[in-house]
Amino acid sequence: MTPTSGISPDRDTSRADRPPASSPGARRRMQAAHRRDTAPELALRRELHRRGFRYRVDFAPLPGLRRRADLVFPRKRLAVYVDGCFWHSCPEHATQPKSNAAWWADKLATNQRRDRDTDQRLRENGWIVVRVWEHENAVAAADRIETILRLR
């Protein structure tokens, strides 16, 4: 927190300037979206667990940073994020909503900026960051993660 503002430095203050979601239905869908325990995340967790790896789930790797990683291997300083194609603007599967397009463009761009900022903060503190897209095969993603864990 900065002493004068009372706002955590990782807090998204631009959200107050945005108009609300495009409709009550869109708002309900956004609120219903799972933050954790999504099917791709569970598949990856099952595969890593099957291989004998243990990890923290939905855990903030850095004290004071409110951004939580999906999987964290604290001793190895490895943070894994399973990113949804829509919410994190996957280069293969991203879509741009037509209704309230400006709001959504800002929202998705903010998500991407926050992801890059999180990656940078973690790397500056000696962490390795792995980003897995929701469409990636869980076995292939686990292979990547296992390689890093074995080398670290």
Sequence and secondary structure as in RCSB ss.txt:
>XXXX:A:sequence
MTPTSGISPDRDTSRADRPPASSPGARRRMQAAHRRDTAPELALRRELHRRGFRYRVDFAPLPGLRRRADLVFPR
KRLAVYVDGCFWHSCPEHATQPKSNAAWWADKLATNQRRDRDTDQRLRENGWIVVRVWEHENAVAAADRIETILR
LR
>XXXX:A:secstr
  TTT   TTS GGGGGS   SSHHHHHHHHHS SS  HHHHHHHHHHHHTT   EEEE SSTT    EEEEEGG
GTEEEEEE TTTTT TTT    STTHHHHHHHHHHHHHHHHHHHHHHHHTT EEEEEETTS HHHHHHHHHHHHH
H 
